[in-house]
Amino acid sequence: MNQSENKICQNCKRDFIIEPDDFSFYEKIQVPPPTFCPKCRKQRRLSWRNDTNLYSRKCSLCDKSVISIYAPNGEMTVYCQKCWWSDGWDAKEYAQDYDFSRPFFDQYKELLKKVPILTMINDNGIASVGCEYTHDFSFGKDCYMTFVAWKVENCLYNYYMINGKDIVDALYSMGDCFFTYETVHTEKCYQCRYIYYSSSLVDCAFCYDCRDCSNCFLSVGLRHKQYYFKNKQYSKEEYEKIIKEYRLDTYSGVERAKKEFQETFYKSPRKFANLRNCVNCLGDNLINGKNSQYCFNVQRAENCKWVENADTPKDCYDLSTGGELEQCYEGVTPDHSSQSKFAIFSWKNNNVDYVDGCHSSKYLFGCSGLKKSQYCILNKQCSKEEYEELIPRIKKHMDEMPYVDGGGIIYKYGEFFPSELSYFKYNETNAQDLFPLKEEDIENKGLQWQDKFQLTSGKETIKSEDIPDGITDVSDSITKEVLSCVQCNRNYKVIDAEMIFYRRMKIPIPRKCFYCRHKERFALHRPSRLWHRKCQCIGSTNDKRPTTNDAYKNTVTHFHGAEKCPNEFETSYSPDRKEIVYCEACYNAEIV
């Protein structure tokens, strides 16, 4: 059996450890151990993701105006959804013979520049309807500006969603939410607004970490409660009077509630991690997980490591988003796939290596844009016998003649695509959000800087102060106006579907654009990273009995009086944050 082994990351030069279980996984899927540490592997993958920076451009085939994740000043050939998914072109027309005198990644870069790419990664017109303006999206209906989502309907301005309907301005809506607005990490909520890290709520507003509650307002840490205001019980009549007095259908009423909520938000203790129905799991925001480590925002994970934003992954390592997949490694949304390695936005595949935009295929190596294909290398069709003879030779060639990037990093078989080959500029990507670099640093690493982001300002037709305070006083003509964000001055509009939702939910017109609202929600989202910390609880007369969750190791069974809790744990709350963080036992003793 392999022993733990210390490695030095090629990229950051820091030490990292490969555990025995990791070696077993790599052997099972037949890849060599990584030469990048987990953090640098993630940064490299995310340099191939642009989720929310959008541009206007033309479809390279039909000349239709489209919205795209690819800037018009880039090198890519971009097709609209209708053209790309049609039978009017064949990606095999761009096939290349494998050249054993040149590194693999040099050849793949040439292929990638030639093969048309989908303007926004979605299945609109295939398995989705009315969802043209969505990205990393599937199985939806009538959705707009919704990113990283599937199985949703009538959803607007959201990021990461699973199985919901009539949702606006959500971040990590983890399933079965209906008619919710402005939420972060919610599940099974109905007719709620301004809800954070909560589940099974009905008719609640401005609540954090509440479960199985209804008609609660400005409260934190409630369980099985009804008619609570600021964590105190009221009668139904008293509660309804309070809600009416706050006027949450007005912009001024919402701003008042936000201010009061902010005053109490950081005073209540937080549990070190959100691990629900999990066995032997380490990470945060995990639901129904088993034997999974360093995973974040994942449902139904089993035997996984370094996976985030995923639904039902099994035996997977190093994934940045994905749904219903097995034995996948180093991927960016390899949905519905098995034995997919080094894949970018490639769905419903089996036994593929180094693919981008390939779907419903198997036995591909170094391919782009293929659909319903098998036994292809660099998009060239092979026989089964040719494919099986060539693949071992190509892997050996990648080891003997590796690609070397501008920073001197060596890419043999088993490494994800080099960041310098990405069709995105670094500061367009999700990597810049989580691993920000200055323009000078980006260029020193051989990467590119985007200085032509698309936005409009100064074209507003109505001033923010002229928008009526209450939604009942807003005319339908607001959908014909151009608004200006009070924070960044970006122009934005209220679309018809959005207006219908605001009227039904009695939500005032937002004064900020989607991007600023999204940024504020992300500020409330905990990072996908762990720090070792101690419980901050000071003992009381209560007997605090630690549980046996593997995410923290208790040293005693209880404590009394003014003693400080000795429990330690791994948490996504960094030591410099101002939240008060408790172990599970101390936290459970505090909640109402």
C-alpha positions as a printed NumPy array, in Angstrom:
array([[  0.   ,   0.   ,   0.   ],
       [  1.278,   3.48 ,  -0.863],
       [  2.438,   5.729,   1.947],
       [  1.759,   9.457,   2.273],
       [  4.176,  11.409,   0.14 ],
       [  5.285,  15.038,   0.315],
       [  5.439,  16.88 ,  -2.992],
       [  6.516,  20.361,  -4.034],
       [  4.016,  22.174,  -6.262],
       [  5.4  ,  23.071,  -9.689],
       [  3.489,  26.34 ,  -9.65 ],
       [  3.701,  27.877,  -6.158],
       [  6.686,  25.83 ,  -4.903],
       [  4.861,  24.991,  -1.653],
       [  4.662,  21.543,  -0.085],
       [  1.545,  19.414,  -0.409],
       [  0.749,  15.85 ,   0.602],
       [ -0.588,  12.968,  -1.443],
       [ -2.335,  10.511,   0.863],
       [ -2.595,   6.712,   0.387],
       [ -6.255,   7.023,  -0.634],
       [ -5.24 ,   9.568,  -3.264],
       [ -2.727,   7.162,  -4.778],
       [ -5.429,   4.502,  -4.899],
       [ -7.733,   6.835,  -6.787],
       [ -5.064,   7.823,  -9.314],
       [ -4.219,   4.176,  -9.909],
       [ -7.888,   3.308, -10.421],
       [ -8.416,   5.949, -13.105],
       [ -4.93 ,   5.409, -14.552],
       [ -3.397,   8.861, -14.183],
       [ -0.112,   9.856, -12.545],
       [ -0.194,  11.795,  -9.251],
       [ -0.521,  15.579,  -9.7  ],
       [  2.446,  17.943,  -9.707],
       [  0.297,  20.965,  -8.729],
       [ -1.044,  21.42 ,  -5.191],
       [ -4.86 ,  21.429,  -4.753],
       [ -5.025,  25.244,  -4.647],
       [ -3.021,  25.683,  -7.845],
       [ -4.975,  22.915,  -9.589],
       [ -8.177,  24.789,  -8.791],
       [ -6.742,  28.113,  -9.977],
       [ -5.678,  26.482, -13.246],
       [ -9.154,  24.983, -13.852],
       [-10.894,  28.262, -13.057],
       [ -8.713,  30.098, -15.564],
       [-10.857,  28.245, -18.141],
       [-14.171,  29.462, -16.646],
       [-15.929,  32.748, -17.301],
       [-19.374,  32.573, -15.783],
       [-20.704,  36.131, -15.711],
       [-18.681,  38.483, -17.95 ],
       [-20.818,  38.828, -21.077],
       [-20.312,  40.473, -24.456],
       [-22.356,  41.336, -27.544],
       [-21.07 ,  39.827, -30.772],
       [-22.178,  38.069, -33.973],
       [-22.64 ,  34.369, -34.624],
       [-19.845,  33.386, -37.003],
       [-22.231,  31.221, -39.05 ],
       [-25.62 ,  32.963, -39.301],
       [-24.466,  36.507, -38.398],
       [-27.149,  36.783, -35.71 ],
       [-26.449,  39.164, -32.8  ],
       [-25.803,  37.123, -29.661],
       [-24.674,  37.476, -26.079],
       [-21.516,  35.512, -25.417],
       [-19.011,  34.635, -22.701],
       [-16.304,  35.144, -25.356],
       [-15.134,  38.7  , -26.057],
       [-15.304,  39.812, -29.701],
       [-11.607,  40.732, -29.581],
       [-10.683,  37.086, -28.945],
       [ -9.55 ,  34.417, -31.407],
       [-12.466,  31.994, -31.075],
       [-15.018,  31.117, -33.755],
       [-18.371,  31.476, -31.967],
       [-21.729,  29.989, -32.999],
       [-25.163,  30.749, -31.541],
       [-27.044,  27.888, -29.872],
       [-29.216,  27.139, -32.891],
       [-26.253,  26.921, -35.255],
       [-23.915,  25.07 , -32.902],
       [-26.376,  22.319, -31.973],
       [-27.564,  21.898, -35.586],
       [-26.398,  19.279, -38.081],
       [-25.257,  22.026, -40.445],
       [-21.607,  21.598, -39.574],
       [-19.286,  18.814, -38.476],
       [-16.434,  19.293, -36.018],
       [-14.573,  16.441, -37.688],
       [-13.962,  18.742, -40.659],
       [-11.263,  20.342, -38.517],
       [ -9.495,  17.048, -37.748],
       [ -5.715,  16.915, -37.425],
       [ -3.253,  14.052, -37.661],
       [ -1.346,  13.54 , -34.437],
       [  2.214,  14.826, -34.842],
       [  4.74 ,  12.972, -32.696],
       [  7.356,  15.652, -33.387],
       [  5.472,  18.31 , -31.412],
       [  4.054,  18.575, -27.863],
       [  0.408,  17.575, -27.507],
       [ -0.765,  20.924, -26.12 ],
       [  0.716,  22.82 , -29.095],
       [ -1.414,  20.693, -31.383],
       [ -4.512,  21.004, -29.212],
       [ -4.219,  24.779, -29.156],
       [ -4.372,  24.845, -32.975],
       [ -7.493,  22.669, -32.946],
       [ -9.195,  24.806, -30.324],
       [ -8.743,  27.961, -32.384],
       [-10.377,  26.356, -35.437],
       [-13.382,  24.495, -34.055],
       [-16.508,  26.657, -33.515],
       [-17.493,  27.072, -29.894],
       [-20.901,  27.611, -28.285],
       [-21.62 ,  31.28 , -27.487],
       [-23.134,  30.432, -24.068],
       [-22.879,  26.93 , -22.61 ],
       [-26.484,  25.807, -22.445],
       [-28.906,  23.398, -24.092],
       [-31.479,  25.972, -25.171],
       [-33.594,  24.506, -27.959],
       [-32.433,  20.992, -27.061],
       [-33.501,  20.209, -23.483],
       [-34.287,  23.785, -22.375],
       [-36.847,  26.294, -23.647],
       [-36.645,  30.085, -23.427],
       [-33.229,  30.019, -21.756],
       [-30.957,  31.604, -24.363],
       [-29.375,  34.036, -21.888],
       [-28.037,  31.458, -19.453],
       [-24.635,  29.82 , -19.002],
       [-23.524,  26.412, -17.715],
       [-27.217,  25.61 , -17.777],
       [-29.441,  22.678, -18.706],
       [-32.969,  21.29 , -18.367],
       [-34.671,  24.652, -17.777],
       [-37.594,  26.734, -18.913],
       [-38.01 ,  30.503, -19.238],
       [-34.877,  31.557, -17.372],
       [-32.749,  34.668, -17.838],
       [-29.288,  35.677, -16.605],
       [-29.002,  32.485, -14.588],
       [-25.612,  30.828, -14.306],
       [-24.541,  27.319, -13.282],
       [-28.004,  25.803, -12.92 ],
       [-30.19 ,  22.917, -13.978],
       [-33.759,  21.703, -13.606],
       [-35.143,  25.201, -12.947],
       [-38.03 ,  27.285, -14.281],
       [-38.891,  30.995, -14.327],
       [-35.603,  31.983, -12.69 ],
       [-33.79 ,  35.305, -13.094],
       [-30.392,  36.653, -12.003],
       [-29.136,  33.597, -10.129],
       [-25.874,  31.724,  -9.618],
       [-25.753,  27.992,  -8.86 ],
       [-29.22 ,  26.508,  -8.626],
       [-30.698,  23.036,  -8.507],
       [-34.346,  22.154,  -9.039],
       [-36.333,  25.308,  -8.294],
       [-39.013,  27.564,  -9.723],
       [-39.807,  31.286,  -9.659],
       [-36.559,  32.407,  -8.026],
       [-34.831,  35.774,  -8.405],
       [-31.446,  36.895,  -7.089],
       [-30.289,  33.658,  -5.478],
       [-26.816,  32.348,  -4.739],
       [-26.614,  28.599,  -4.085],
       [-30.266,  27.635,  -4.131],
       [-29.702,  23.976,  -3.306],
       [-33.065,  22.49 ,  -4.244],
       [-36.848,  22.67 ,  -3.993],
       [-37.157,  26.438,  -3.505],
       [-40.141,  28.294,  -4.925],
       [-40.927,  32.017,  -5.028],
       [-37.814,  33.202,  -3.217],
       [-35.917,  36.463,  -3.562],
       [-32.426,  37.558,  -2.549],
       [-31.192,  34.378,  -0.857],
       [-27.866,  32.691,  -0.115],
       [-27.588,  28.934,   0.509],
       [-31.214,  27.925,   0.852],
       [-33.118,  24.69 ,   0.463],
       [-36.831,  23.866,   0.493],
       [-37.966,  27.457,   1.05 ],
       [-41.231,  28.959,  -0.16 ],
       [-42.263,  32.589,  -0.529],
       [-39.229,  33.961,   1.325],
       [-36.944,  36.955,   0.879],
       [-33.539,  37.874,   2.29 ],
       [-32.85 ,  34.402,   3.654],
       [-29.343,  33.097,   4.354],
       [-28.062,  29.576,   5.092],
       [-31.559,  28.337,   5.904],
       [-33.902,  25.511,   4.921],
       [-37.579,  24.585,   5.062],
       [-38.902,  28.119,   5.586],
       [-42.266,  29.558,   4.584],
       [-43.133,  33.276,   4.47 ],
       [-39.945,  34.395,   6.203],
       [-37.774,  37.468,   5.695],
       [-34.323,  38.527,   6.885],
       [-33.437,  35.265,   8.587],
       [-30.081,  33.523,   9.01 ],
       [-29.525,  29.858,   9.874],
       [-33.176,  29.048,  10.475],
       [-34.882,  25.711,   9.824],
       [-38.439,  24.491,   9.658],
       [-39.95 ,  27.892,  10.42 ],
       [-42.776,  30.012,   9.088],
       [-43.644,  33.682,   9.457],
       [-40.345,  34.705,  11.034],
       [-38.645,  38.067,  10.542],
       [-35.256,  39.529,  11.48 ],
       [-34.196,  36.376,  13.325],
       [-31.157,  34.109,  13.633],
       [-30.746,  30.448,  14.627],
       [-34.404,  29.457,  14.943],
       [-35.717,  25.892,  14.811],
       [-39.387,  24.901,  14.401],
       [-40.728,  28.397,  15.149],
       [-43.602,  30.545,  13.954],
       [-44.382,  34.247,  14.387],
       [-40.935,  35.233,  15.645],
       [-39.567,  38.771,  15.347],
       [-35.98 ,  39.454,  16.384],
       [-35.904,  35.987,  17.979],
       [-38.909,  36.661,  20.212],
       [-42.317,  34.983,  20.079],
       [-45.374,  37.053,  19.149],
       [-49.005,  36.272,  18.541],
       [-50.192,  36.018,  14.938],
       [-51.925,  39.385,  15.207],
       [-48.892,  41.085,  16.77 ],
       [-46.548,  39.62 ,  14.151],
       [-48.709,  40.71 ,  11.223],
       [-48.883,  44.218,  12.665],
       [-45.056,  44.365,  12.838],
       [-44.678,  43.14 ,   9.253],
       [-47.209,  45.676,   8.027],
       [-45.426,  48.483,   9.854],
       [-42.065,  47.655,   8.209],
       [-43.522,  48.017,   4.68 ],
       [-41.259,  45.485,   2.96 ],
       [-43.   ,  46.338,  -0.311],
       [-41.107,  49.647,  -0.285],
       [-37.449,  50.388,  -0.909],
       [-37.204,  52.464,   2.288],
       [-38.769,  49.663,   4.35 ],
       [-36.318,  47.087,   2.993],
       [-33.351,  49.395,   3.655],
       [-34.504,  49.838,   7.258],
       [-34.794,  46.073,   7.731],
       [-31.365,  45.536,   6.147],
       [-29.771,  47.953,   8.579],
       [-31.391,  46.33 ,  11.628],
       [-30.516,  42.857,  10.369],
       [-26.895,  43.874,   9.862],
       [-26.691,  45.031,  13.477],
       [-27.553,  41.549,  14.784],
       [-26.098,  39.434,  11.969],
       [-22.603,  39.097,  13.434],
       [-23.589,  38.89 ,  17.109],
       [-24.91 ,  35.328,  17.017],
       [-22.425,  32.413,  17.075],
       [-21.922,  30.361,  13.919],
       [-21.448,  26.62 ,  13.602],
       [-18.001,  25.815,  12.235],
       [-19.462,  24.114,   9.135],
       [-22.729,  23.181,   7.509],
       [-22.571,  19.387,   7.182],
       [-26.021,  17.814,   7.04 ],
       [-26.54 ,  14.052,   6.96 ],
       [-22.845,  13.52 ,   6.277],
       [-20.571,  10.644,   7.267],
       [-16.785,  11.082,   7.311],
       [-16.896,  14.38 ,   5.425],
       [-14.736,  17.48 ,   5.572],
       [-15.645,  20.787,   3.971],
       [-18.663,  23.079,   4.107],
       [-22.217,  23.229,   2.796],
       [-22.421,  19.497,   2.23 ],
       [-25.722,  17.633,   2.187],
       [-26.12 ,  13.838,   2.285],
       [-22.411,  13.19 ,   1.787],
       [-20.253,  10.152,   2.442],
       [-16.46 ,   9.742,   2.64 ],
       [-15.734,  13.066,   0.946],
       [-12.967,  15.488,   1.86 ],
       [-12.355,  19.142,   1.029],
       [-15.686,  19.408,  -0.759],
       [-17.842,  22.533,  -0.822],
       [-21.42 ,  23.245,  -1.893],
       [-22.127,  19.663,  -2.877],
       [-25.105,  17.355,  -2.547],
       [-24.924,  13.565,  -2.433],
       [-21.128,  13.293,  -2.768],
       [-19.548,   9.878,  -2.259],
       [-15.82 ,   9.124,  -2.116],
       [-14.869,  12.537,  -3.483],
       [-12.088,  15.044,  -2.843],
       [-11.571,  18.68 ,  -3.853],
       [-14.988,  18.879,  -5.489],
       [-17.183,  21.963,  -5.357],
       [-20.531,  23.125,  -6.706],
       [-21.676,  19.634,  -7.626],
       [-24.728,  17.388,  -7.476],
       [-24.331,  13.621,  -7.039],
       [-20.629,  13.097,  -7.777],
       [-19.196,   9.671,  -6.999],
       [-15.517,   8.688,  -6.912],
       [-14.422,  12.077,  -8.285],
       [-11.444,  14.365,  -7.608],
       [-10.728,  17.975,  -8.539],
       [-13.952,  19.186, -10.116],
       [-15.159,  22.749, -10.531],
       [-18.9  ,  22.131, -10.886],
       [-20.669,  19.039, -12.196],
       [-23.783,  16.941, -11.902],
       [-24.426,  13.189, -11.827],
       [-20.935,  11.948, -12.624],
       [-18.615,   9.122, -11.659],
       [-14.847,   8.561, -11.748],
       [-14.193,  12.016, -13.153],
       [-10.97 ,  13.941, -12.565],
       [ -9.744,  17.495, -13.168],
       [-12.855,  18.781, -14.886],
       [-14.892,  21.923, -15.488],
       [-18.53 ,  20.787, -15.622],
       [-18.177,  17.253, -17.038],
       [-21.89 ,  16.628, -16.366],
       [-23.545,  13.2  , -16.673],
       [-20.182,  11.607, -17.446],
       [-18.143,   8.611, -16.378],
       [-14.358,   8.29 , -16.532],
       [-13.989,  11.814, -17.867],
       [-10.528,  13.29 , -17.352],
       [ -9.389,  16.831, -18.164],
       [-12.721,  17.917, -19.646],
       [-14.191,  21.395, -20.09 ],
       [-17.953,  21.843, -20.531],
       [-18.362,  18.361, -21.966],
       [-21.545,  16.469, -21.062],
       [-22.772,  12.878, -21.256],
       [-19.421,  11.322, -22.079],
       [-17.602,   8.106, -21.218],
       [-13.857,   7.43 , -21.309],
       [-12.652,  10.785, -22.621],
       [ -9.38 ,  12.653, -22.052],
       [ -8.618,  16.303, -22.844],
       [-11.893,  17.393, -24.401],
       [-13.681,  20.726, -24.677],
       [-17.307,  21.149, -25.735],
       [-17.776,  17.46 , -26.575],
       [-21.103,  15.789, -25.842],
       [-22.725,  12.344, -25.82 ],
       [-19.479,  10.703, -26.88 ],
       [-16.987,   8.08 , -25.767],
       [-13.354,   7.207, -26.352],
       [-12.108,  10.658, -27.322],
       [ -8.646,  12.112, -26.789],
       [ -7.736,  15.75 , -27.443],
       [-11.032,  16.653, -29.134],
       [-13.205,  19.765, -29.394],
       [-16.821,  20.294, -30.422],
       [-17.704,  16.655, -31.166],
       [-21.22 ,  15.288, -30.668],
       [-22.239,  11.61 , -30.623],
       [-18.785,  10.453, -31.643],
       [-16.354,   7.743, -30.632],
       [-12.741,   6.735, -31.205],
       [-11.454,  10.164, -32.219],
       [ -8.061,  11.818, -31.646],
       [ -7.705,  15.55 , -32.373],
       [-11.178,  15.245, -33.962],
       [ -9.914,  12.647, -36.46 ],
       [-11.982,   9.491, -36.724],
       [-10.091,   6.292, -35.955],
       [-11.031,   2.668, -35.914],
       [-11.291,   1.018, -32.511],
       [ -8.014,  -0.807, -33.162],
       [ -6.197,   2.352, -34.288],
       [ -7.44 ,   4.264, -31.251],
       [ -6.365,   1.611, -28.781],
       [ -2.943,   1.379, -30.402],
       [ -2.356,   5.15 , -30.54 ],
       [ -3.488,   6.245, -27.058],
       [ -0.631,   4.552, -25.124],
       [  1.852,   5.985, -27.625],
       [  0.418,   9.493, -27.233],
       [  0.543,   9.361, -23.437],
       [  4.154,   8.175, -23.621],
       [  4.923,  10.952, -26.109],
       [  3.392,  13.54 , -23.741],
       [  5.815,  12.347, -21.057],
       [  8.847,  12.265, -23.33 ],
       [  8.1  ,  15.549, -25.145],
       [  6.109,  17.594, -22.602],
       [  4.697,  21.039, -23.176],
       [  6.581,  23.76 , -21.29 ],
       [  4.746,  27.022, -20.596],
       [  6.212,  30.517, -20.415],
       [  6.965,  30.101, -16.727],
       [  8.921,  26.9  , -17.259],
       [  6.198,  24.619, -15.869],
       [  6.208,  21.149, -17.431],
       [  2.976,  19.57 , -18.678],
       [  3.108,  15.822, -19.145],
       [  0.138,  13.463, -19.376],
       [ -1.967,  13.941, -16.25 ],
       [ -1.872,  17.738, -16.118],
       [ -4.93 ,  19.873, -16.859],
       [ -4.818,  22.357, -19.758],
       [ -2.207,  25.114, -19.212],
       [ -3.721,  28.466, -18.221],
       [ -1.765,  30.267, -20.921],
       [ -3.748,  28.372, -23.579],
       [ -7.126,  29.482, -22.194],
       [ -9.45 ,  31.241, -24.62 ],
       [-10.176,  33.74 , -21.802],
       [ -8.002,  36.535, -20.493],
       [ -7.129,  35.765, -16.861],
       [ -9.075,  38.688, -15.344],
       [-12.218,  37.567, -17.216],
       [-12.261,  34.269, -15.38 ],
       [-13.41 ,  32.864, -12.069],
       [ -9.73 ,  32.465, -11.198],
       [ -9.418,  36.242, -10.907],
       [-12.34 ,  36.282,  -8.45 ],
       [-10.717,  33.762,  -6.105],
       [ -7.019,  34.201,  -6.93 ],
       [ -6.768,  37.879,  -7.931],
       [ -3.659,  39.043,  -9.778],
       [ -2.582,  42.505, -10.9  ],
       [ -2.111,  43.197, -14.602],
       [  1.665,  43.195, -14.239],
       [  1.645,  39.844, -12.413],
       [ -0.657,  38.312, -15.017],
       [  1.603,  39.336, -17.879],
       [  4.714,  38.123, -16.02 ],
       [  3.111,  34.69 , -15.843],
       [  2.613,  34.629, -19.603],
       [ -1.137,  35.165, -19.271],
       [ -3.302,  37.853, -20.868],
       [ -5.209,  40.826, -19.447],
       [ -8.658,  41.913, -20.665],
       [ -9.131,  45.695, -20.727],
       [-12.286,  45.781, -22.872],
       [-15.09 ,  44.61 , -20.606],
       [-18.497,  45.495, -21.96 ],
       [-20.803,  47.713, -19.933],
       [-23.003,  50.714, -20.573],
       [-23.322,  53.786, -18.37 ],
       [-24.745,  57.268, -18.717],
       [-27.702,  56.108, -20.85 ],
       [-30.302,  56.06 , -18.086],
       [-33.784,  57.433, -18.822],
       [-34.905,  57.603, -15.201],
       [-33.04 ,  58.589, -12.055],
       [-32.996,  56.255,  -9.063],
       [-34.588,  58.895,  -6.839],
       [-37.502,  59.136,  -9.254],
       [-38.404,  55.444,  -8.988],
       [-41.462,  55.14 ,  -6.705],
       [-40.654,  53.843,  -3.214],
       [-43.337,  51.142,  -3.211],
       [-43.868,  48.488,  -5.86 ],
       [-47.612,  49.225,  -5.94 ],
       [-46.849,  52.734,  -7.204],
       [-44.553,  51.581, -10.027],
       [-46.011,  51.671, -13.529],
       [-45.505,  48.831, -15.995],
       [-43.706,  51.383, -18.159],
       [-40.653,  50.892, -15.906],
       [-39.743,  47.97 , -18.187],
       [-39.155,  50.481, -20.997],
       [-36.821,  52.618, -18.898],
       [-33.043,  52.393, -18.547],
       [-31.913,  52.501, -14.905],
       [-28.544,  53.339, -13.381],
       [-26.948,  51.347, -10.547],
       [-26.527,  53.513,  -7.437],
       [-23.266,  51.722,  -6.67 ],
       [-21.336,  51.316,  -9.956],
       [-23.406,  53.496, -12.37 ],
       [-23.858,  50.574, -14.791],
       [-27.079,  50.803, -16.768],
       [-29.596,  47.984, -16.391],
       [-33.228,  47.243, -17.138],
       [-36.2  ,  45.582, -15.471],
       [-37.61 ,  42.942, -17.816],
       [-41.278,  41.948, -18.032],
       [-40.867,  38.598, -16.226],
       [-38.988,  40.35 , -13.448],
       [-41.775,  42.903, -13.011],
       [-44.389,  40.145, -12.767],
       [-42.341,  38.508, -10.01 ],
       [-41.876,  41.78 ,  -8.065],
       [-45.598,  42.472,  -8.126],
       [-46.515,  38.982,  -6.951],
       [-43.922,  38.986,  -4.161],
       [-44.362,  42.7  ,  -3.374],
       [-40.671,  43.442,  -3.913],
       [-39.525,  47.043,  -4.549],
       [-37.547,  47.803,  -7.697],
       [-33.827,  47.152,  -7.034],
       [-31.581,  50.205,  -7.192],
       [-28.47 ,  48.168,  -7.983],
       [-27.542,  46.19 , -11.08 ],
       [-27.272,  42.408, -11.113],
       [-23.484,  42.479, -10.844],
       [-23.451,  44.571,  -7.664],
       [-26.243,  42.509,  -6.125],
       [-24.337,  39.325,  -7.027],
       [-21.147,  40.717,  -5.471],
       [-22.967,  41.515,  -2.224],
       [-24.376,  37.997,  -2.04 ],
       [-20.946,  36.504,  -2.646],
       [-19.596,  38.551,   0.269],
       [-21.944,  36.525,   2.503],
       [-20.812,  33.224,   0.981],
       [-18.041,  31.394,   2.797],
       [-14.962,  30.511,   0.721],
       [-14.153,  26.981,  -0.451],
       [-11.183,  26.738,   1.848],
       [-10.526,  25.484,   5.394],
       [ -8.64 ,  26.873,   8.388],
       [ -7.831,  25.078,  11.626],
       [ -9.443,  26.918,  14.554],
       [-10.6  ,  26.512,  18.142],
       [-14.138,  26.868,  19.429],
       [-14.742,  30.397,  20.762],
       [-17.383,  29.395,  23.272],
       [-16.874,  30.221,  26.934],
       [-18.537,  27.621,  29.153],
       [-21.742,  28.12 ,  31.116],
       [-23.586,  25.921,  33.557],
       [-24.881,  23.881,  30.636],
       [-23.288,  20.555,  29.845],
       [-21.876,  20.811,  26.313],
       [-21.447,  17.359,  24.815],
       [-19.438,  17.274,  21.586],
       [-20.649,  15.075,  18.764],
       [-18.411,  12.707,  16.81 ],
       [-18.321,  14.536,  13.472],
       [-14.927,  13.874,  11.894],
       [-14.514,  17.507,  10.952],
       [-13.343,  18.297,  14.477],
       [-11.609,  16.317,  17.187],
       [-12.801,  16.752,  20.763],
       [-10.425,  16.248,  23.65 ],
       [-12.948,  16.073,  26.51 ],
       [-16.591,  15.071,  26.752],
       [-17.922,  18.176,  28.518],
       [-16.988,  21.333,  30.369],
       [-18.596,  23.594,  32.97 ],
       [-18.409,  27.039,  34.476],
       [-16.215,  29.669,  32.859],
       [-13.902,  27.233,  31.098],
       [-13.237,  27.703,  27.424],
       [-14.333,  24.913,  25.091],
       [-11.269,  22.851,  24.065],
       [-12.685,  21.61 ,  20.749],
       [-10.81 ,  22.257,  17.512],
       [-12.043,  21.93 ,  13.953],
       [-11.533,  22.716,  10.275],
       [-13.739,  25.604,   9.182],
       [-14.33 ,  27.894,   6.22 ],
       [-14.363,  30.856,   8.624],
       [-10.868,  32.345,   8.419],
       [ -9.349,  33.583,  11.712],
       [ -9.515,  37.213,  10.569],
       [-13.308,  37.172,  10.108],
       [-15.47 ,  38.805,  12.747],
       [-18.017,  36.006,  13.146],
       [-18.01 ,  34.06 ,  16.42 ],
       [-17.427,  30.401,  15.557],
       [-18.505,  27.455,  17.732],
       [-18.069,  23.712,  17.534],
       [-21.225,  21.739,  16.836],
       [-22.001,  20.885,  20.454],
       [-21.644,  24.439,  21.739],
       [-23.596,  25.78 ,  18.821],
       [-26.478,  23.349,  19.343],
       [-26.693,  24.456,  22.969],
       [-27.154,  28.068,  21.871],
       [-29.757,  27.882,  19.113],
       [-33.372,  28.611,  19.941]])
